[in-house]
Amino acid sequence: MRSLSIIIPAFNEESRLPVTIEALKTYLATQQFAFLEVVVVDDGSRDGTAALVERVAAEWPVVRLLRNPGNRGKGFSVRHGMLDAKGEWVLFSDADLSAPIGEVEKLLQCVEKTGADIAIGSRALDRSLVSKHQGAMREISGRFFNLVMRVVAGLPFHDTQCGFKLFRRGAAQDVFSRLQIDGFGFDVEALFIARKRGFKSIEVPVRWANVEGTKVSLFNGLTAFADLGRIRWNAIRGLYR
């Protein structure tokens, strides 16, 4: 029987988490796991995110709160959660569930069938599965980022930035303990490290719908491009060994 940890990074998500929690409850009630946990990583939120999660955890013990030492960024939050996870398989998902939680079944079936260590959700492999698109400029910049990523990082994936990725726990511990980037470039860094460490990663098409209220600003997007250079430099310096 499967053992699963779900990691949800959260920064000022008090308004969106109730819908997310209900969606998780509805789906997980239909599943059987040997072990299950939902870990919400609070990234120094200034609203009632932490208090909300604590209230939910008191009623639904599957949920637990993990706090960052202040506002450190999405990469730090995901790393914190992935390294603290207890399940055999560890999924990290965006707090808005833009990829519905039920899509985890596709990732689990994929790794079980192929023996892969990592399954990454992709919006690019089958764009008919995207029911609500981002704005035109964000989609164009996302595709341009992927082209630059392929040149700089040398990864073969079509969509590294979809926030829906499943790791075997051993691979997660190995990869995320070496992560250096705290911001939005962490996805590429994690997949780059995984490849260098010899872990098998597979890209899986998933359903996805844009949810308004993104935390990704223009500055964050530009920083992600700069992070590609940092990844190459970190590799040259031997930080991923």
NORVEN-V985087 format. One record per residue. N is the residue number from 0. RES is the residue in three letters. BURIAL is I if it has 16 or more other C-alpha atoms within 10 Angstrom, else O. Layout:
N|RES|BURIAL ; N|RES|BURIAL
//
This chain:
0|MET|O ; 1|ARG|O ; 2|SER|I ; 3|LEU|I ; 4|SER|I ; 5|ILE|I ; 6|ILE|I ; 7|ILE|I ; 8|PRO|I ; 9|ALA|I ; 10|PHE|I ; 11|ASN|I ; 12|GLU|I ; 13|GLU|I ; 14|SER|O ; 15|ARG|O ; 16|LEU|I ; 17|PRO|I ; 18|VAL|O ; 19|THR|I ; 20|ILE|I ; 21|GLU|O ; 22|ALA|O ; 23|LEU|I ; 24|LYS|O ; 25|THR|O ; 26|TYR|O ; 27|LEU|O ; 28|ALA|O ; 29|THR|O ; 30|GLN|O ; 31|GLN|O ; 32|PHE|O ; 33|ALA|O ; 34|PHE|O ; 35|LEU|I ; 36|GLU|I ; 37|VAL|I ; 38|VAL|I ; 39|VAL|I ; 40|VAL|I ; 41|ASP|I ; 42|ASP|I ; 43|GLY|I ; 44|SER|I ; 45|ARG|O ; 46|ASP|O ; 47|GLY|O ; 48|THR|I ; 49|ALA|I ; 50|ALA|O ; 51|LEU|I ; 52|VAL|I ; 53|GLU|I ; 54|ARG|O ; 55|VAL|I ; 56|ALA|I ; 57|ALA|O ; 58|GLU|O ; 59|TRP|O ; 60|PRO|O ; 61|VAL|O ; 62|VAL|I ; 63|ARG|I ; 64|LEU|I ; 65|LEU|I ; 66|ARG|I ; 67|ASN|I ; 68|PRO|O ; 69|GLY|O ; 70|ASN|O ; 71|ARG|O ; 72|GLY|I ; 73|LYS|I ; 74|GLY|I ; 75|PHE|I ; 76|SER|I ; 77|VAL|I ; 78|ARG|I ; 79|HIS|I ; 80|GLY|I ; 81|MET|I ; 82|LEU|I ; 83|ASP|O ; 84|ALA|I ; 85|LYS|I ; 86|GLY|I ; 87|GLU|I ; 88|TRP|I ; 89|VAL|I ; 90|LEU|I ; 91|PHE|I ; 92|SER|I ; 93|ASP|I ; 94|ALA|I ; 95|ASP|I ; 96|LEU|I ; 97|SER|I ; 98|ALA|I ; 99|PRO|I ; 100|ILE|I ; 101|GLY|I ; 102|GLU|I ; 103|VAL|I ; 104|GLU|O ; 105|LYS|O ; 106|LEU|I ; 107|LEU|I ; 108|GLN|O ; 109|CYS|I ; 110|VAL|I ; 111|GLU|O ; 112|LYS|O ; 113|THR|O ; 114|GLY|O ; 115|ALA|I ; 116|ASP|I ; 117|ILE|I ; 118|ALA|I ; 119|ILE|I ; 120|GLY|I ; 121|SER|I ; 122|ARG|I ; 123|ALA|I ; 124|LEU|O ; 125|ASP|O ; 126|ARG|O ; 127|SER|O ; 128|LEU|O ; 129|VAL|I ; 130|SER|O ; 131|LYS|O ; 132|HIS|O ; 133|GLN|O ; 134|GLY|O ; 135|ALA|O ; 136|MET|O ; 137|ARG|O ; 138|GLU|O ; 139|ILE|O ; 140|SER|O ; 141|GLY|I ; 142|ARG|O ; 143|PHE|O ; 144|PHE|I ; 145|ASN|I ; 146|LEU|O ; 147|VAL|O ; 148|MET|I ; 149|ARG|O ; 150|VAL|O ; 151|VAL|O ; 152|ALA|I ; 153|GLY|O ; 154|LEU|O ; 155|PRO|O ; 156|PHE|I ; 157|HIS|I ; 158|ASP|I ; 159|THR|I ; 160|GLN|I ; 161|CYS|I ; 162|GLY|I ; 163|PHE|I ; 164|LYS|I ; 165|LEU|I ; 166|PHE|I ; 167|ARG|I ; 168|ARG|I ; 169|GLY|O ; 170|ALA|I ; 171|ALA|I ; 172|GLN|I ; 173|ASP|I ; 174|VAL|I ; 175|PHE|I ; 176|SER|O ; 177|ARG|I ; 178|LEU|I ; 179|GLN|I ; 180|ILE|I ; 181|ASP|I ; 182|GLY|I ; 183|PHE|I ; 184|GLY|I ; 185|PHE|I ; 186|ASP|I ; 187|VAL|I ; 188|GLU|I ; 189|ALA|I ; 190|LEU|I ; 191|PHE|I ; 192|ILE|I ; 193|ALA|I ; 194|ARG|O ; 195|LYS|O ; 196|ARG|O ; 197|GLY|O ; 198|PHE|I ; 199|LYS|I ; 200|SER|I ; 201|ILE|I ; 202|GLU|I ; 203|VAL|I ; 204|PRO|I ; 205|VAL|I ; 206|ARG|I ; 207|TRP|I ; 208|ALA|I ; 209|ASN|I ; 210|VAL|O ; 211|GLU|O ; 212|GLY|O ; 213|THR|O ; 214|LYS|O ; 215|VAL|O ; 216|SER|O ; 217|LEU|O ; 218|PHE|O ; 219|ASN|O ; 220|GLY|I ; 221|LEU|O ; 222|THR|O ; 223|ALA|I ; 224|PHE|I ; 225|ALA|O ; 226|ASP|I ; 227|LEU|I ; 228|GLY|O ; 229|ARG|I ; 230|ILE|I ; 231|ARG|I ; 232|TRP|O ; 233|ASN|I ; 234|ALA|I ; 235|ILE|O ; 236|ARG|O ; 237|GLY|O ; 238|LEU|O ; 239|TYR|I ; 240|ARG|O
//
